[in-house]
Amino acid sequence: MTVPIRGLRALIEPGSIAIVGASERPSPGRSLVASLLRFGYEGAIYPVNPKYATISRLACYPSILEVPTPPDVVALCIGPAQILEIFPLLAERGARAAVIYAGGFAEQGEDGRKLQDTIAGLCRDGGIALCGPNAMGILNPVARSMTYLSELRDPARLAGNVGLISHSGSVCNGMLADLRRFGFSLVASTGNEAVTTTADYLEYLIDDDATRVIATFTETIRAPERYVAALDRAAAKGKPVVVLKVGRNERSRRAIQSHTGGLAGEARVFSELLRAHRAIEVHELDELTEVLAACQGARWPRGRRIGVTSGSGGQSELILDLVAPLGLELPPLPEADRREAERVIGPLSGDGNPLDYWGNGDFRTNLPHALATLGRSASHDAIVYCLDSHDDQPLALPDRLLEYVRFLAEAASLNDKPHYLMNTRPGVMNRSQVELLRRHGIPVIGGIRQGLSAIDRLARFGCPLPPPRTARPLPAQRLEALRPTGAGNGTINEFQAKRLLAACGVPAPREHLAATMMDALRAASDIGYPIVLKAIAERIPHKSNLGLVALALRSENELSAAWDCLNRRVDALGLRPDLAGFLVQEFVSDGVEFFAGISRDADFGLTLAVGSGGTDIELVRDFALRLLPLREGDAEAMIAETRLAARLAERPGGPAPDLAALADCLYALDDFVRAAGTRIVELDLNPIKVRPAGQGCVAVDALIVTKPSAGETGP
């Protein structure tokens, strides 16, 4: 359902609020009235309850039909049974939006889902924007309005530049519990999202001038196309969308026939979706909060190279230990910069990053010099001062703690690099330091891993994606061949699949499909021994598991014996009616085994995976992933991301594999998918034998799965 924007705005910025179930007794309805009054809400408040004439000195109405004017939003502080009874009256009274706090809907099974669908239908018919059910509601500190269920105690520090959208109300409460470093432009606890979805709130926040960064706690994406479009629009507008996705176990899927469909589960595809659309993915709440804190800086990093200074050698070593597995860039201090640092500080340990400024202990001289050296260095894009301080700590005088950070503020004023104060543990900070640095546009971050990763994530957001790739043109006469027809079960056998892919430039071994033993002998003679013999049938996506492949046959006698053996197995398995023939193929003995595969995600479309190939593909699970179509450089980057490529780069001696040819093969797959259109469901090349540099690669086996029923195809 597409929610009218007028209804969404009424939900988020209501000019009037009706509270059904308001009460003088302790209850959600009473808390909501008290919160609105404490907030200084300037709109009309309409308590609705037939038991009261007034509530908190406000006139109370016996029915929603009797409120003086059509309410912008109706807060339903009642149970599911009463909601279904009252909900049809909302449209009759002209309500434009509603919030349902109660659970007992789709999250409770089929009966609850039917009830939720009924409510959604009433919203659709009445043009009502609904938050929930099973939601906490909306808190808008900028407009000083709320339909949020938790009672507001102190509104003074709520407002800020973070827009938060969360399926979980408890996560919203947790985020609202700590306002030391940032506040909120909007908090939306969306619950089951029966009507309004995360995409709706994203679209609102992208255009909201008070919002600088958007955070989401996400369980399910309910409007995938609009969600992706919103991510693109947010990135284009320079607003990071920071996403914490839960429920990352792979979804229960249909029975799949390709390896790739099993590997590229929902979590990996969603991660790649976020990367491809410049959203910032985090995996824990502390990572989320540190990214939001890093976004509070007056300047954001324009590169990923981080320079760190600390007054402790041990702290510096800990930092290096923790960041090494994360792929963060802490480049060594260049020799000229090192000499300049040592001119004042004295001899430095390590490679100068982190820069241990303690030296002779004269921090008033050494710390400003260390910060200035990093600030002038052409090798660093962001500067981090590591210092642990906390409220009410028993050591160090308050004036000394502020003196440290004044040096940081002064250093930040002298160049255009972003500066940060970092505590080594998340959640540890000194309020006085936070307040002083806030005035200078300097964020306070916490946790070595979380804090430095937050800077890196923000830097990555600022890096543009590579340009879209232009597909290589294909001869017009081959386009029909690129529209696979397949059998009734949706598979295209290995021989036909490789013929289709060859039209796009995917290299295949020399091979021939034989119907008789004499055909096979002639083909083997033409190709040259050793050869491979395979039984080919659409119903057999993986032949090796059934003993339908014979490898390294070196003579006519071995070929004849293998022919007889495979024929017996075909009959034993009942595959004779489906048999397309026996494939006689050159035996490719050399080369490193990779795989490449394409699978279709139900929400986000086709993905391409590349990684370690062969028989252990699903056990090793070493692969990189991209959404299709590819961008320039994607193939080379994917190959480099695999552990196999790293091992190949590290091994001494021997010829390097022709990874450039493998990249060309991946781009050819991209061309194939663009030409073949929407009928491709899954595709596997496994293994691809990557030969020594200059000798190319060969796709030894292939499988294509198409949609079972015929239909229109196209790019």
C-alpha positions in Angstrom: 0.0 0.0 0.0 1.3 3.5 -0.9 0.5 5.9 1.9 -0.7 9.4 0.8 2.0 11.9 1.8 -0.7 14.0 3.6 -1.5 11.1 5.9 2.2 10.4 6.6 2.8 14.0 7.5 -0.2 14.0 9.7 1.2 11.0 11.5 4.7 12.6 12.0 3.7 16.3 12.4 0.1 16.2 13.7 -1.8 19.4 14.3 -4.3 17.5 16.5 -4.1 14.2 18.4 -7.1 12.1 19.7 -6.2 9.6 22.4 -8.7 6.7 22.5 -8.4 5.1 25.9 -7.2 8.2 27.8 -7.7 7.9 31.5 -6.9 9.5 34.9 -5.7 6.2 36.1 -2.1 5.1 35.5 -2.2 3.8 31.9 -0.7 4.4 28.4 -3.5 6.9 27.7 -2.7 8.9 30.8 1.1 8.8 30.1 0.5 10.1 26.5 -1.6 13.1 27.7 1.0 13.9 30.4 3.8 13.7 27.9 2.1 16.0 25.4 1.5 18.6 28.1 5.0 18.4 29.4 6.4 18.7 25.8 4.5 21.9 25.3 2.6 20.4 22.3 0.8 23.3 20.6 -1.9 21.3 18.8 -5.3 20.2 20.0 -5.4 17.2 22.3 -8.7 15.2 22.4 -8.9 12.6 25.1 -11.6 10.0 24.3 -13.2 7.9 27.0 -16.9 7.7 27.9 -16.1 7.4 31.6 -14.7 10.9 32.0 -15.8 14.5 31.4 -12.2 15.8 31.7 -8.7 14.4 31.8 -5.8 16.6 33.1 -8.2 19.6 32.7 -8.8 18.8 29.1 -12.3 18.1 27.8 -12.8 14.4 27.3 -15.2 13.0 24.6 -17.3 9.8 24.8 -16.5 8.7 21.2 -14.1 9.5 18.4 -17.1 10.6 16.4 -17.7 13.5 18.9 -14.3 15.2 18.9 -14.7 18.8 17.7 -12.6 18.5 14.5 -11.2 15.7 12.4 -8.0 14.6 14.2 -4.8 14.4 12.3 -3.8 11.2 14.3 -5.6 8.9 16.6 -3.6 7.1 19.3 -5.4 3.8 20.1 -4.5 3.0 23.7 -6.9 0.0 23.7 -6.7 -3.8 23.0 -7.1 -5.6 19.7 -10.8 -6.5 20.1 -11.7 -2.9 20.8 -9.5 -1.6 17.9 -11.4 -3.7 15.4 -14.7 -2.3 16.8 -13.6 1.4 16.8 -11.3 1.5 13.7 -14.1 1.8 11.1 -15.1 5.1 12.8 -11.8 6.8 12.2 -12.4 7.3 8.5 -16.0 8.4 9.2 -14.6 11.1 11.5 -12.0 12.1 9.0 -8.9 11.0 10.8 -5.8 11.0 8.6 -3.5 8.8 10.6 -3.5 6.3 13.5 -1.1 4.5 15.9 -1.8 1.0 17.3 0.4 0.0 20.2 -1.2 -3.3 21.0 0.3 -6.6 20.0 -1.6 -9.7 19.0 -1.6 -9.2 15.3 0.6 -10.7 12.5 3.4 -11.5 15.0 1.0 -14.0 16.7 0.1 -16.2 13.8 -2.5 -16.7 11.2 -5.5 -15.3 13.2 -3.5 -12.2 14.1 -2.5 -11.8 10.5 -6.1 -11.8 9.3 -6.9 -9.2 11.9 -4.0 -7.0 10.8 -5.0 -7.4 7.1 -8.5 -6.2 8.0 -7.0 -3.1 9.7 -4.7 -2.5 6.7 -7.7 -2.8 4.4 -9.6 -0.2 6.4 -6.6 2.1 6.2 -6.4 1.7 2.4 -10.1 2.4 2.0 -9.9 5.5 4.3 -6.5 6.9 3.2 -5.2 6.5 6.8 -1.5 6.3 7.5 -1.0 3.7 10.3 2.0 3.3 12.5 2.0 -0.3 13.9 0.4 -2.4 15.2 2.8 -3.6 17.9 4.6 -0.2 17.8 5.7 2.5 20.3 4.6 5.3 18.0 6.2 8.5 16.9 8.4 11.0 18.8 9.1 14.3 17.0 11.3 16.6 19.2 11.6 19.2 16.5 7.8 19.7 16.3 7.3 18.9 20.0 4.7 16.3 19.2 4.5 12.7 20.1 2.3 9.6 20.0 5.2 7.7 21.6 4.1 5.3 24.4 6.9 5.9 27.0 6.2 8.9 29.2 8.3 11.9 28.6 10.1 13.2 31.6 12.7 15.8 30.4 12.2 17.1 26.8 15.1 19.6 27.0 17.8 17.5 25.4 15.9 15.4 23.0 16.3 17.4 19.8 19.1 16.6 17.5 19.9 15.6 13.9 19.4 11.8 14.0 16.3 10.3 12.5 15.7 6.8 14.0 13.4 4.2 12.4 13.1 1.0 14.3 10.9 -2.1 14.2 11.7 -2.6 17.9 10.3 -0.2 20.6 12.9 -1.4 23.1 15.7 -0.4 20.8 14.2 3.1 20.5 14.0 3.3 24.3 17.6 2.2 24.6 18.8 4.8 22.1 16.8 7.5 23.8 18.4 6.5 27.2 21.7 8.2 26.3 21.6 11.7 24.8 25.1 12.8 25.8 26.5 13.0 22.2 23.5 13.3 19.9 19.8 13.9 19.9 16.9 13.1 17.5 15.0 14.8 14.8 12.5 12.0 14.8 12.0 8.6 16.5 9.6 6.2 14.8 8.9 2.8 16.4 7.2 1.2 13.5 6.3 -2.3 14.8 4.6 -4.6 12.3 4.5 -2.0 9.5 1.0 -3.1 8.3 0.7 0.2 6.3 3.5 2.7 6.7 7.0 1.0 6.2 10.6 1.9 6.8 10.7 3.2 3.2 7.9 5.8 4.0 9.9 7.2 7.0 13.1 7.2 5.0 11.5 9.3 2.3 10.2 11.8 4.9 13.6 12.1 6.7 15.6 12.5 3.4 13.6 15.7 2.8 13.7 16.8 6.5 16.0 19.7 7.1 16.5 18.9 10.7 17.8 15.4 9.9 21.5 14.9 9.1 21.9 11.2 9.5 19.3 8.3 9.5 19.5 5.2 11.6 17.4 2.1 11.2 16.9 -1.1 13.2 15.4 -3.4 10.7 13.9 -6.9 10.8 12.2 -7.1 7.4 12.1 -4.9 4.3 8.5 -4.7 3.3 8.7 -2.4 0.3 12.0 -3.4 -1.4 11.9 -1.3 -4.5 11.0 1.9 -2.6 13.6 1.1 0.1 16.4 0.8 -2.5 15.2 4.0 -4.2 15.2 5.8 -0.9 18.8 4.6 -0.1 19.9 6.1 -3.5 18.2 9.4 -2.8 19.6 9.6 0.7 23.2 9.0 -0.6 22.7 11.6 -3.4 21.6 14.1 -0.8 24.6 13.3 1.4 22.6 11.8 4.3 24.1 8.5 5.5 21.6 5.7 6.3 23.0 3.5 9.0 21.4 0.1 9.0 21.4 -2.5 11.8 19.7 -5.6 10.4 18.6 -8.5 12.7 17.3 -12.0 11.8 20.4 -12.6 9.7 20.1 -16.4 9.5 19.5 -17.5 6.0 15.8 -17.7 5.2 14.1 -21.0 4.6 14.3 -21.4 0.9 12.8 -23.5 -1.8 14.8 -26.5 -2.9 17.7 -25.1 -5.0 19.6 -26.7 -7.7 22.7 -24.5 -7.9 25.5 -24.1 -5.4 25.2 -20.3 -5.6 21.6 -20.1 -4.5 22.6 -21.9 -1.3 25.6 -19.8 -0.7 24.1 -16.3 -1.3 21.6 -16.3 1.5 19.5 -13.3 2.6 22.1 -11.8 4.9 24.9 -11.7 2.4 22.6 -10.3 -0.3 21.3 -7.6 2.0 24.8 -6.6 3.0 25.8 -6.3 -0.7 22.6 -4.3 -1.3 23.6 -1.8 1.3 27.1 -1.5 0.0 25.9 -1.0 -3.6 23.5 1.8 -2.5 26.0 3.5 -0.2 24.2 2.8 3.1 26.3 2.1 6.1 25.9 -1.4 7.6 26.6 -2.1 11.3 26.1 -5.3 13.2 25.7 -4.2 16.9 24.1 -1.4 18.7 27.5 -0.1 19.9 28.6 0.1 16.3 25.4 2.0 15.4 25.8 4.6 18.2 29.5 5.2 17.4 28.7 5.9 13.7 26.0 8.3 14.8 28.4 10.0 17.2 31.0 10.3 14.4 28.4 12.0 12.2 28.2 14.8 14.7 31.5 16.3 13.5 31.6 19.6 11.7 33.7 17.9 9.1 33.5 14.4 7.8 36.5 12.4 6.5 37.3 12.6 2.8 39.5 9.5 2.9 40.0 6.4 4.9 43.5 7.0 6.2 43.4 7.5 10.0 46.2 9.0 12.1 46.1 8.3 15.8 48.0 9.8 18.7 48.1 8.5 22.3 50.2 9.1 25.4 50.7 5.3 25.9 52.9 2.8 24.1 50.8 0.0 25.4 47.6 1.6 24.2 49.2 2.1 20.7 50.1 -1.6 20.5 46.5 -2.5 21.6 45.1 -0.3 18.8 47.3 -2.0 16.2 46.3 -5.5 17.4 42.6 -4.7 17.2 42.5 -2.9 13.9 44.6 -5.4 12.0 41.8 -7.8 11.2 39.3 -5.0 10.4 41.0 -3.7 7.2 41.3 -0.2 8.6 43.9 2.1 7.2 46.4 3.4 9.8 49.3 4.2 7.5 52.8 4.6 9.0 54.1 8.1 9.6 56.2 9.2 6.6 59.9 9.5 7.3 59.9 13.4 7.1 56.9 13.6 9.4 58.6 11.2 11.8 61.7 13.3 12.0 59.6 16.4 12.7 57.7 14.6 15.5 61.0 13.3 17.0 62.5 16.8 16.9 60.3 17.7 19.8 59.0 14.5 21.4 62.1 12.4 21.1 62.5 8.8 19.7 59.2 7.2 18.6 58.4 3.6 18.9 56.9 1.5 16.1 56.1 3.1 12.8 54.7 6.3 14.2 51.0 5.5 13.8 49.7 5.5 16.5 52.0 8.3 17.5 53.0 7.9 21.2 53.5 11.6 22.2 54.5 11.0 25.8 58.3 11.2 25.3 59.8 13.2 28.1 56.4 13.6 29.8 55.9 17.3 28.8 52.4 16.8 27.5 51.8 20.6 27.1 54.6 20.6 24.5 54.3 17.1 23.0 50.6 16.7 22.5 50.1 19.9 20.5 53.2 19.0 18.4 51.9 15.4 17.8 48.5 16.7 16.7 50.1 19.3 14.5 52.4 16.7 12.8 49.5 14.4 12.0 47.4 17.4 10.9 50.0 18.5 8.4 50.8 15.0 7.1 49.6 14.2 3.6 49.3 10.6 4.6 46.3 11.0 6.9 42.7 12.1 6.3 41.3 12.0 9.9 43.0 12.6 13.3 42.1 10.7 16.5 43.3 11.6 20.0 43.0 8.5 22.3 42.4 9.5 25.9 40.3 7.7 28.5 38.2 10.0 30.7 34.9 9.5 32.5 32.5 11.4 34.7 33.4 11.3 38.5 36.7 9.5 37.8 38.8 9.4 41.0 42.1 10.5 39.3 43.0 13.6 37.3 41.7 17.1 38.0 38.8 18.4 36.0 40.9 21.3 34.7 43.6 18.9 33.4 41.0 16.9 31.6 39.7 20.0 29.8 43.2 21.1 29.1 43.9 18.0 27.1 40.9 18.5 24.8 41.5 22.2 24.4 44.7 21.2 22.7 42.6 19.0 20.4 40.2 21.8 19.6 43.1 24.2 18.8 44.7 21.6 16.5 41.4 21.0 14.7 41.0 24.8 14.1 44.3 24.9 12.1 43.4 22.5 9.3 40.4 21.0 7.5 40.8 17.4 8.6 38.1 16.0 11.0 39.4 15.4 14.5 38.0 13.0 17.1 38.4 12.2 20.8 38.4 8.5 21.4 38.0 6.5 24.6 39.2 3.0 24.4 35.9 1.6 25.7 32.4 2.3 24.3 30.1 4.3 26.6 33.0 5.8 28.6 33.2 9.6 28.3 33.4 12.8 30.3 30.4 15.2 29.8 32.6 18.3 30.2 34.8 17.2 27.4 31.9 16.2 25.3 30.3 19.7 25.7 33.5 21.6 25.1 34.3 19.6 21.9 30.7 19.8 20.7 31.1 23.6 20.5 34.1 23.1 18.2 32.4 20.4 16.0 34.6 17.6 17.3 32.9 14.2 18.1 33.6 12.0 21.0 33.7 8.3 20.1 34.2 5.2 22.2 35.8 1.7 21.7 38.9 1.2 19.6 37.2 -1.2 17.3 33.9 0.5 17.3 35.2 4.1 17.2 37.8 3.7 14.5 35.4 1.6 12.4 32.8 4.3 12.7 35.3 6.8 11.1 36.1 4.3 8.4 32.4 3.6 7.6 31.7 7.4 7.4 34.8 7.8 5.1 33.5 5.0 2.9 30.2 6.7 2.6 31.9 9.7 1.2 33.7 7.7 -1.5 31.7 7.6 -4.7 30.9 4.2 -6.3 32.7 3.2 -9.5 30.8 4.2 -12.6 28.2 1.7 -14.1 29.8 -0.7 -16.5 28.8 -0.6 -20.2 28.0 -4.1 -21.4 29.9 -5.4 -24.4 27.6 -5.4 -27.5 26.5 -8.8 -28.7 25.8 -9.8 -32.3 22.1 -9.3 -33.1 21.8 -12.8 -34.6 22.8 -14.4 -31.3 20.3 -12.6 -29.1 17.6 -15.3 -29.7 20.1 -17.9 -28.6 20.5 -16.0 -25.4 16.8 -16.5 -24.5 17.0 -20.0 -22.8 14.0 -22.2 -23.1 15.0 -25.0 -20.8 13.0 -28.1 -19.9 9.9 -28.3 -17.8 12.0 -28.4 -14.6 13.7 -25.1 -15.5 17.3 -26.4 -16.0 19.5 -26.2 -19.0 22.0 -29.0 -19.3 25.7 -28.4 -19.1 26.3 -28.7 -22.9 23.6 -26.3 -23.9 24.4 -23.9 -21.1 28.0 -23.6 -22.2 26.9 -23.0 -25.8 24.7 -20.2 -24.6 27.4 -18.7 -22.4 30.1 -18.9 -25.2 28.0 -16.4 -27.2 29.0 -13.9 -24.5 32.6 -14.9 -24.3 32.6 -17.4 -21.4 35.5 -19.8 -22.3 34.7 -23.5 -22.5 36.8 -26.6 -23.0 36.7 -28.5 -26.3 33.8 -30.9 -26.1 31.3 -32.8 -28.2 27.8 -34.3 -27.3 27.8 -38.0 -28.4 24.8 -40.2 -29.0 26.7 -43.4 -29.7 29.9 -45.0 -28.7 31.3 -44.4 -32.2 30.5 -40.7 -31.9 32.3 -40.7 -28.6 35.4 -42.4 -30.0 35.6 -40.0 -32.9 35.2 -37.0 -30.6 37.9 -38.3 -28.3 40.3 -38.7 -31.2 39.6 -35.2 -32.4 40.0 -33.6 -29.0 43.0 -35.8 -27.9 43.3 -37.9 -24.7 43.0 -37.7 -21.8 39.3 -36.8 -21.9 36.3 -36.7 -19.6 33.0 -38.5 -20.1 29.7 -37.2 -18.6 26.1 -38.2 -18.8 24.0 -35.2 -19.7 20.3 -34.7 -18.6 18.3 -31.7 -17.5 17.2 -33.5 -14.3 20.8 -34.0 -13.1 22.3 -30.6 -12.1 25.2 -32.3 -10.2 26.4 -35.4 -12.0 29.4 -36.2 -9.8 27.3 -37.1 -6.8 25.6 -39.8 -8.8 28.7 -41.3 -10.3 27.9 -40.0 -13.8 31.3 -38.5 -14.5 34.5 -40.4 -15.6 37.7 -38.4 -15.4 41.1 -38.6 -17.1 40.3 -41.3 -19.6 43.5 -42.0 -21.5 42.6 -44.6 -24.2 39.8 -46.1 -26.3 39.6 -49.0 -23.9 39.1 -46.7 -20.9 36.6 -44.7 -22.8 34.7 -47.8 -23.8 34.6 -49.1 -20.2 33.4 -45.8 -18.9 30.7 -45.6 -21.6 29.3 -48.9 -20.5 29.5 -48.0 -16.8 27.7 -44.7 -17.2 25.0 -46.3 -19.3 24.3 -48.8 -16.6 24.0 -46.0 -14.0 21.7 -44.0 -16.2 19.4 -47.0 -16.4 19.6 -47.8 -12.7 18.6 -44.2 -11.9 15.7 -44.2 -14.4 17.2 -41.3 -16.4 17.1 -42.8 -19.9 14.0 -40.8 -21.0 15.8 -37.6 -20.0 19.2 -38.4 -21.4 20.5 -35.8 -23.9 23.7 -37.8 -24.6 27.2 -38.2 -23.3 29.6 -35.3 -23.3 33.1 -36.0 -24.4 35.3 -33.2 -23.0 39.0 -32.4 -22.9 40.5 -33.1 -19.5 41.8 -29.8 -18.0 44.3 -30.9 -15.4 46.0 -27.7 -14.6 44.7 -24.4 -13.1 43.4 -23.0 -9.9 39.7 -23.8 -9.2 37.3 -20.9 -8.8 33.6 -20.8 -9.1 31.3 -18.1 -10.4 27.5 -18.2 -9.9 24.4 -16.1 -10.2 21.3 -16.4 -8.1 18.1 -14.4 -7.8 17.0 -12.9 -4.5 13.2 -12.6 -4.2 13.4 -9.0 -3.1 16.6 -7.6 -4.6 17.2 -9.4 -7.9 20.3 -11.1 -9.3 23.6 -11.4 -7.6 27.0 -12.6 -8.8 29.3 -14.6 -6.5 32.9 -15.7 -7.1 35.2 -17.7 -4.9 37.0 -20.9 -4.2 35.6 -23.6 -6.5 35.6 -27.4 -6.7 34.0 -30.0 -4.6 34.3 -28.1 -1.3 32.5 -25.0 -2.5 29.7 -25.0 0.1 32.0 -26.3 2.9 34.7 -23.6 2.4 32.2 -20.8 1.6 34.9 -18.4 0.4 33.3 -16.0 -1.9 32.6 -12.3 -2.7 29.3 -11.0 -3.8 27.9 -8.2 -6.0 24.5 -7.2 -7.2 24.0 -7.2 -11.0 24.7 -5.4 -13.2 28.3 -4.9 -12.4 30.1 -1.6 -12.1 33.6 -0.9 -13.5 36.2 -2.8 -11.5 33.7 -5.0 -9.7 35.1 -8.2 -11.1 38.7 -7.5 -10.1 37.6 -6.3 -6.7 35.5 -9.4 -6.1 38.4 -11.7 -6.9 40.7 -9.8 -4.6 38.3 -10.1 -1.7 38.4 -13.9 -1.7 40.7 -15.8 0.7 41.9 -17.9 -2.3 43.2 -14.8 -4.1 45.1 -13.8 -1.0 46.7 -17.2 -0.6 47.7 -17.2 -4.3 49.3 -13.8 -3.8 51.3 -15.0 -0.8 52.6 -18.3 -2.2 56.3 -18.1 -3.2 57.4 -19.2 -6.7 55.4 -20.7 -9.5 53.4 -18.9 -12.2 50.6 -16.6 -11.1 47.1 -17.6 -12.2 45.5 -15.6 -15.0 43.1 -13.6 -12.8 42.6 -11.0 -15.5 41.0 -13.8 -17.6 38.8 -14.7 -14.7 37.7 -11.1 -14.4 36.8 -11.1 -18.2 34.8 -14.3 -17.6 32.8 -12.5 -14.8 32.1 -9.6 -17.1 31.0 -12.0 -19.7 28.5 -13.5 -17.3 27.2 -9.9 -16.6 26.8 -9.5 -20.4 24.9 -12.8 -20.6 22.4 -11.8 -17.8 21.8 -8.4 -19.4 21.0 -10.1 -22.7 19.1 -13.1 -21.3 16.7 -11.0 -19.3 14.3 -12.0 -16.5 14.2 -15.7 -17.1 17.6 -16.4 -15.4 17.0 -17.8 -11.8 20.4 -19.4 -11.1 23.6 -20.1 -12.9 26.8 -22.0 -11.8 30.2 -22.3 -13.4 32.1 -24.7 -11.2 34.9 -25.2 -11.5 36.5 -22.5 -13.6 40.1 -23.6 -14.1 42.2 -20.5 -14.0 45.5 -21.3 -15.8 48.9 -19.5 -15.5 49.0 -15.9 -16.5 48.5 -15.4 -20.2 46.8 -18.8 -20.7 43.3 -17.8 -19.8 40.7 -19.8 -17.9 38.1 -22.5 -18.8 34.6 -23.1 -17.4 34.7 -26.9 -17.0 31.1 -27.3 -15.9 28.0 -25.1 -16.1 24.4 -25.1 -15.0 21.6 -22.6 -15.8 18.2 -22.6 -14.1 15.4 -20.7 -15.6 11.8 -19.9 -14.7 9.9 -23.1 -15.3 7.1 -21.5 -17.4 7.7 -19.7 -20.6 7.3 -15.9 -20.5 8.5 -12.7 -21.9 12.2 -12.1 -21.4 14.2 -9.0 -21.9 17.1 -7.0 -20.4 
